[in-house]
Amino acid sequence: MLTWPVASGSLMVGFAVAAATGIRPLGAIVMIVAVAWCARRWLRAAGLGRTVALVLVYVAAFVLSHLIADTLSAWPSVLLAATVTGLAVWALADAAHGRAGAPV
């Protein structure tokens, strides 16, 4: 199963939940559950090193989306973070291991 849609989508859904409810921790819960789900799959398919790298990319994209939100506005910064995350996940976990036939 591909994990990039879950990883990148959870950044967008988490933001949408936080924005719609006004309760930021609800958005954080969405993101924590999603990245934990992904990390379990990455660990099995891509190993510990890539899993750590991808979790760090996820967290860094989340933080950077906050830093650039004043310049780009909220949704564009979230979309950029989701795109970067999705590309990294595809490159480091989904594409390489999906071709080899390993379950992701």
NORZISUL-V404435 format. One record per residue. N is the residue number from 1. OMEGA is omega as a letter, one per 40 degrees, with the letter a starting at -180 (none if undefined). Layout:
# NORZISUL-V404435
{{N/OMEGA} {N/OMEGA}}
This chain:
# NORZISUL-V404435
{{1/i} {2/a} {3/a} {4/i} {5/i} {6/a} {7/a} {8/i} {9/a} {10/i} {11/i} {12/a} {13/i} {14/i} {15/a} {16/i} {17/i} {18/a} {19/a} {20/a} {21/a} {22/a} {23/a} {24/i} {25/i} {26/i} {27/i} {28/i} {29/i} {30/a} {31/i} {32/i} {33/a} {34/a} {35/i} {36/i} {37/i} {38/a} {39/i} {40/i} {41/i} {42/a} {43/i} {44/a} {45/a} {46/i} {47/a} {48/a} {49/i} {50/i} {51/i} {52/i} {53/a} {54/i} {55/i} {56/i} {57/a} {58/a} {59/i} {60/i} {61/i} {62/a} {63/a} {64/i} {65/i} {66/a} {67/a} {68/a} {69/i} {70/a} {71/a} {72/a} {73/a} {74/a} {75/i} {76/i} {77/i} {78/i} {79/i} {80/i} {81/i} {82/i} {83/i} {84/i} {85/i} {86/i} {87/i} {88/i} {89/i} {90/a} {91/a} {92/a} {93/a} {94/a} {95/a} {96/a} {97/i} {98/i} {99/a} {100/a} {101/i} {102/i} {103/i} {104/none}}
